[in-house]
Amino acid sequence: MKNPFKLYWAEEWTFQIVHMYGGIHLEAHGLGICLRSTLLPSDNILIAADNLIFKEDRKRKALKNHWKRINNSHIN
């Protein structure tokens, strides 16, 4: 596997494995942001990359829905 790498189901993201802060981390770049998580020796790199962006996607959707609820409550 080359560094950086991509997942074919997440084309807008680029991933790389980096050594920093005394450990190995997985970094994801895409949508104007950079996500980082610790990578353990037993982790599957592809699953860890998928989970990293999946968690961010869930977080963004939750924030969007919260924003919609707040704005709709002020209109009524």
C-alpha positions, 0 to 999 in steps of 0.5 A: 500500500502506498502512502497516501492512499484512497478508498474507492468508496470515498473518493473525496478523501485522501488518507495517510499513515503518519508517525507523530507524538510518539505513535502511529496515526491515520490522517484523513484529508478531505472536504476542507478538513483534516481528521486524525486518529490513533492507529493500533498495530492490530487495526485494519487500515482500510476499516480504520479509514472508513470508520474515521470518515463515517464518524465525521459524517454522522457528526456533520449530519447530527449538527445539520439536523440540530441546526434545522430543528432550532431554526424551525422552532424560531419560525413557528 
